Amino acid sequence: MNTQVIDLSQRLFIRPSEIPKLYGISRSTVYRLIDKQELPKPTKLSARCVGWPKSTLDEYFNLAA
């Protein structure tokens, strides 16, 4: 059993699977916000990896709170 704790507060980009841990909303809610054009689409980081700049998500969720 891996109980390693990862500090996401210093990350530059946030992956979709990390959003619930940091912001308390589901991935499906994030994609719903993208469909409504309330949140920008994620940045393609590599061929199979996307993420959002942490500063973008912090700004959005601090304003929305």
N, C-alpha and C positions, 0 to 999 in steps of 0.2 A: 504494500500500500504506500503510495507516494503522497506525503503530506507537505510537500515543499510549498512555501508561500511565496508568491511572486508579487513584487511591488510594481504595480502598473502606473503609479503616479509620475514616474520619471520617463515614461515612454514617449517617443515622438509621434508614433502612429499607433492607432488602436485597431485591432482586428475585430471582425464581427462577433466572434465568440467571446471577446473580452468586454463587450458593451454591457451585458447584464451585471457583471461584477462591479463595474465602475459607476454606472448610471442608474441601475435598478430598473431598466426596461428591457423587454425582450427584443431579440433580433428581428422578429416579424414586425414589431412596432416601428423599429428604425426603418425598415424597408417600406412600411406604409407612409412614414414621414417623407421618404424620398419620392414615392409616387405622387404625393400631394405637393411636391416641390418645396417643402419646408426645410429639408435638410439636403445638402449636396450629395451627389453620388460619391462612392468611395474612390480613392485613387488606386490605380493598379500598381502594386509594388513589385510584382514579378509575374511570371506566366500563370501561376495558380494562387496568387495571394493579393488580396485587396485590404485596404484600411483607410481610416480617416486620420487627418492630422489631429492630434489630441487637443490642440488649441481650438480648432473648429468645433469639436464636440463640447469642450468645456464652455465655450462662448454660448453655444446654442442652449445647453442644458441649464446654465446659470441664468440666462434670460428667460427661459421657459418656466423656471421654478417659481 
